[in-house]
Amino acid sequence: MLGECLENVRKKAPLVHNITNYVTVNDVANIILACGASPIMADEQEEVEEITTICNGLNINIGTLNKRTIPSMLLAGKKANELGHVVVLDPVGAGASTLRTDMALKLLEEVHFTVIRGNISEIKTLALGSGSTKGVDADVADAVNEENLEKSIAFAKEFAKQTKSIIAITGAIDLVADETCCYVIRNGRAEMSRITGTGCQLSGMLTAYVVANPENKLEAAAAAVCAMGVAGEIAYDLLQPKEGNSTYRNRIIDTIDQMDSKCLTNGAKFEIR
């Protein structure tokens, strides 16, 4: 049950190490707290292995990639693998530059990821070894829609098989897949794309969900994606006249903070294919 996945996060309060995007680091920390887990934000090479050791999971986000944090990501990722921890990759902007693409591929080569979460253009870049994105946003031509849904599901399952990772492709229709099963999720609001960092926040929260549900990682990842989408819907409905995307961001975090298993279960819109 998706609701049980949420409850386990609140019961276990996992500690999540984040090497993440400077643009959204505060929101990532806040949404991890809101869902019931605890964040540590640490990207200094001299301490990342030690920090990872005391945490339950690691979230690596390349959104503000730089030469100082590249070795930190590799060190933390390898240490987390050594310890058997959950590791999540958010390949923000993969395909937008050679550095981002090459680093994302290097991470895939040297670190095993429990979950890889990105938009369809980023995931295609990882699968094909090259690609293009519209900055850090998905290319419209790549979008998952009803017409290409079956093909997109097959792609997600095949990439999951190749990487031995759960693949979470987020967009208007979200796909969360392993090699045999795919959750097709239709929660969320288009307006969420106008807020910087909803994807980054999701990756942090997703790490907490998967850590807290070690026997059911695929459903936990799907539960996190559904929770974010449901929060986007509820938060939008709570907006008052003249309130904009800054308030919307805060209301999403507030909604995650207040969300219980009943809210998630009743609001989740998904099918399993």
Disulfide bonds with the S-S distance in Angstrom:
none
